[in-house]
């Protein structure tokens, strides 16, 4: 089965391409990658179970911090699903770019899960700059931009109880997906058929020569989804109602 081609100088053909669902491409991915796709969906379902509980808690205990934790947790899974849908049309660059947001979203959700002051920045003049992360994020402080989140998580890993190995996994994943997030040889190669010199494809593309790459991308998503539930459960445990947190903060009464 070959990928349909269009005349890109024809406006009507381009319009049809914009609304094409690339079904012929998806069928090839389904035929070649059915087993890992089922593994991914099984792992994802477990993640969505915990995120559903997080969303319920955010609705019951309506605070700004809980809203951020829930929003980023839901966003992580939404981006992961959307990224995989892009992958299944052969759009490796777009899929990888969105996966970088998945990694950043994990880091940000953890940083938002505490009222404790965290290291927000480090510089020569001020040294360690500490602040309540979620408050700065709510106020649109530029120091809470997603590109900084993994580094900030590393600075605060001990305080947050996050294993150094877990942070390094996020750092390696972000480095991998950086290549898909900026123009370069990787993005050029992602839209070309290997072995077809000078042939660029618009829209969806299945390239059998990239099958190992497709499998590796799915394996990475499967492994991520298998380790996500403990992180998500940690987020859920952090979402105590405002009254409960106030009670915890009050000193014990003496008689």
C-alpha positions as CSV (number, residue, x, y, z in Angstrom):
1,X,0.0,0.0,0.0
2,X,1.4,3.4,-0.9
3,X,0.7,6.8,0.5
4,X,-1.6,8.9,-1.8
5,X,0.1,11.9,-3.4
6,X,-1.4,15.3,-4.2
7,X,-0.6,18.2,-6.4
8,X,0.5,20.9,-3.9
9,X,0.0,23.6,-6.5
10,X,-3.8,22.9,-6.6
11,X,-5.6,24.8,-3.8
12,X,-8.5,22.3,-3.9
13,X,-6.1,19.4,-3.4
14,X,-4.4,21.2,-0.5
15,X,-7.8,21.8,1.1
16,X,-8.7,18.1,0.8
17,X,-5.3,17.3,2.3
18,X,-6.1,19.4,5.3
19,X,-9.2,17.4,6.1
20,X,-7.8,14.0,5.1
21,X,-7.5,11.7,8.1
22,X,-4.5,9.7,6.6
23,X,-6.5,6.4,7.1
24,X,-4.3,4.5,4.7
25,X,-1.2,5.5,6.7
26,X,-2.9,4.6,10.0
27,X,-3.8,1.2,8.6
28,X,-0.2,0.4,7.9
29,X,0.8,1.4,11.4
30,X,-1.9,-0.8,12.9
31,X,-0.8,-3.8,10.8
32,X,2.8,-3.4,11.8
33,X,2.6,-2.2,15.4
34,X,-0.6,-3.8,16.8
35,X,1.1,-5.5,19.8
36,X,3.0,-2.4,21.2
37,X,-0.1,-0.3,20.6
38,X,-2.2,-2.6,22.8
39,X,0.5,-2.5,25.4
40,X,0.5,1.3,25.4
41,X,-3.3,1.5,25.7
42,X,-3.3,-0.9,28.7
43,X,-0.6,1.2,30.4
44,X,-2.4,4.5,29.5
45,X,-5.7,3.2,30.9
46,X,-4.1,2.8,34.4
47,X,-2.8,6.3,34.2
48,X,-6.2,7.7,33.3
49,X,-7.7,5.9,36.3
50,X,-5.5,7.9,38.7
51,X,-6.0,11.1,36.7
52,X,-9.7,10.7,37.0
53,X,-9.3,10.6,40.8
54,X,-7.1,13.7,40.6
55,X,-9.7,15.6,38.6
56,X,-12.5,14.6,41.0
57,X,-10.4,15.8,44.0
58,X,-9.7,19.1,42.2
59,X,-13.5,19.6,41.7
60,X,-14.2,18.8,45.4
61,X,-11.3,20.9,46.8
62,X,-11.3,23.9,44.5
63,X,-8.0,25.8,45.1
64,X,-5.6,27.3,42.6
65,X,-2.9,24.8,43.4
66,X,-5.2,21.9,43.0
67,X,-6.4,23.3,39.7
68,X,-2.9,23.6,38.4
69,X,-1.9,20.0,39.6
70,X,-5.0,18.6,37.9
71,X,-4.7,20.7,34.8
72,X,-1.1,19.6,34.2
73,X,-1.8,16.0,35.1
74,X,-4.7,15.8,32.6
75,X,-2.5,17.7,30.0
76,X,0.3,15.1,30.3
77,X,-2.0,12.3,29.2
78,X,-3.8,14.4,26.6
79,X,-0.5,15.4,25.1
80,X,0.7,11.8,25.2
81,X,-2.4,10.5,23.4
82,X,-2.3,13.3,20.8
83,X,1.5,12.8,20.3
84,X,0.8,9.1,19.6
85,X,-1.9,9.9,17.1
86,X,0.6,12.1,15.3
87,X,3.1,9.3,15.4
88,X,0.6,7.0,13.8
89,X,0.4,9.3,10.8
90,X,4.2,9.3,10.6
91,X,4.6,12.8,11.8
92,X,7.7,12.1,13.9
93,X,8.7,15.8,14.4
94,X,5.3,16.9,15.5
95,X,4.9,13.9,17.7
96,X,8.3,14.3,19.4
97,X,7.7,18.0,19.9
98,X,4.5,17.3,21.8
99,X,6.3,14.6,23.9
100,X,8.6,17.2,25.1
101,X,5.6,19.0,26.6
102,X,4.6,15.7,28.2
103,X,8.0,15.6,30.0
104,X,7.8,19.2,31.0
105,X,4.2,18.7,32.2
106,X,5.3,15.9,34.5
107,X,8.0,18.1,36.1
108,X,5.6,21.1,36.5
109,X,2.8,19.1,38.0
110,X,5.2,17.8,40.7
111,X,6.6,21.3,41.3
112,X,3.0,22.5,41.8
113,X,2.2,19.7,44.3
114,X,3.6,21.5,47.4
115,X,3.1,24.7,49.3
116,X,6.8,24.6,50.4
117,X,9.2,27.1,49.1
118,X,11.3,25.6,46.2
119,X,14.4,26.7,44.4
120,X,13.1,28.7,41.5
121,X,16.3,30.1,40.1
122,X,20.1,30.2,40.7
123,X,22.3,33.1,39.9
124,X,25.6,34.6,40.9
125,X,24.2,37.7,42.5
126,X,21.3,36.3,44.5
127,X,22.3,32.6,44.8
128,X,19.4,30.3,45.4
129,X,16.1,32.1,44.8
130,X,13.2,30.4,46.6
131,X,9.5,30.8,46.1
132,X,6.2,28.9,46.2
133,X,6.3,27.5,42.7
134,X,2.6,27.2,42.0
135,X,2.0,30.8,43.1
136,X,4.7,32.1,40.7
137,X,3.3,30.0,37.9
138,X,-0.2,31.3,38.6
139,X,1.2,34.8,38.3
140,X,2.9,34.0,35.0
141,X,6.4,34.5,36.3
142,X,8.8,33.8,33.4
143,X,10.9,31.6,35.7
144,X,8.2,29.0,35.6
145,X,8.3,28.5,31.8
146,X,8.1,24.9,30.9
147,X,11.6,24.8,29.4
148,X,13.0,25.3,32.9
149,X,10.9,22.7,34.7
150,X,13.1,19.6,34.5
151,X,16.1,21.6,35.8
152,X,14.0,23.1,38.6
153,X,12.8,19.6,39.5
154,X,16.4,18.4,39.7
155,X,17.3,21.3,42.1
156,X,14.4,20.4,44.3
157,X,14.4,16.6,44.0
158,X,15.6,15.9,47.5
159,X,13.0,18.3,49.1
160,X,10.2,16.8,47.0
161,X,11.3,13.2,47.6
162,X,12.0,12.5,44.0
163,X,14.7,9.9,43.2
164,X,17.7,11.3,41.3
165,X,17.3,8.4,38.8
166,X,13.8,9.5,38.0
167,X,14.9,13.1,37.3
168,X,17.7,11.8,35.1
169,X,15.2,9.8,33.1
170,X,13.2,12.9,32.5
171,X,16.3,14.8,31.5
172,X,17.3,12.2,29.0
173,X,13.8,12.0,27.5
174,X,13.7,15.8,27.2
175,X,17.1,15.8,25.4
176,X,15.8,13.1,23.0
177,X,12.7,15.1,22.2
178,X,14.6,18.4,21.8
179,X,15.8,17.1,18.5
180,X,12.2,16.9,17.3
181,X,11.3,20.3,18.6
182,X,13.7,22.5,16.6
183,X,14.5,22.5,12.9
184,X,17.4,20.3,11.9
185,X,18.4,17.1,10.1
186,X,16.1,15.0,12.3
187,X,13.0,17.0,11.3
188,X,14.0,16.9,7.6
189,X,14.5,13.1,7.8
190,X,11.2,12.6,9.5
191,X,9.3,13.8,6.4
192,X,11.3,11.8,3.8
193,X,11.2,8.2,2.8
194,X,14.6,6.7,3.5
195,X,16.1,5.7,0.2
196,X,14.0,8.1,-1.8
197,X,16.5,10.9,-2.5
198,X,14.8,14.4,-2.6
199,X,11.3,13.0,-2.2
200,X,9.3,15.0,0.4
201,X,5.9,13.9,1.6
202,X,3.1,16.1,2.7
203,X,0.7,14.9,5.4
204,X,0.9,11.3,6.6
205,X,3.7,8.9,5.9
206,X,4.5,5.3,6.7
207,X,8.1,4.4,6.0
208,X,8.9,0.7,6.5
209,X,12.6,1.7,6.8
210,X,11.7,3.6,9.9
211,X,9.9,0.7,11.6
212,X,12.5,0.4,14.3
213,X,12.2,4.1,15.0
214,X,8.5,3.8,15.3
215,X,8.8,0.8,17.7
216,X,11.4,2.7,19.8
217,X,9.0,5.7,20.1
218,X,6.2,3.5,21.2
219,X,8.4,1.6,23.7
220,X,9.4,4.9,25.2
221,X,5.8,5.9,25.7
222,X,4.9,2.4,27.1
223,X,7.8,2.6,29.7
224,X,6.8,6.1,30.6
225,X,3.1,5.1,31.2
226,X,4.2,2.2,33.3
227,X,6.1,4.4,35.8
228,X,3.6,7.3,35.8
229,X,1.0,5.9,38.2
230,X,3.1,6.3,41.3
231,X,3.9,9.9,40.4
232,X,0.2,10.5,39.7
233,X,-0.8,9.0,43.1
234,X,1.7,11.3,44.7
235,X,0.0,14.2,43.1
236,X,-3.4,12.9,44.3
237,X,-2.1,12.7,47.9
238,X,-0.9,16.3,47.8
239,X,-4.4,17.6,47.0
240,X,-5.8,18.0,50.5
241,X,-8.7,20.4,50.9
242,X,-7.9,23.9,52.2
243,X,-9.6,23.3,55.5
244,X,-7.4,20.2,56.1
245,X,-4.2,22.1,55.3
246,X,-5.2,24.8,57.7
247,X,-5.9,22.3,60.4
248,X,-2.5,20.7,59.8
249,X,-0.8,24.1,60.1
250,X,-2.4,25.0,63.5
251,X,-0.3,24.2,66.5
252,X,-1.7,21.5,68.8
253,X,-3.7,22.8,71.7
254,X,-2.5,22.1,75.3
255,X,-4.8,21.5,78.2
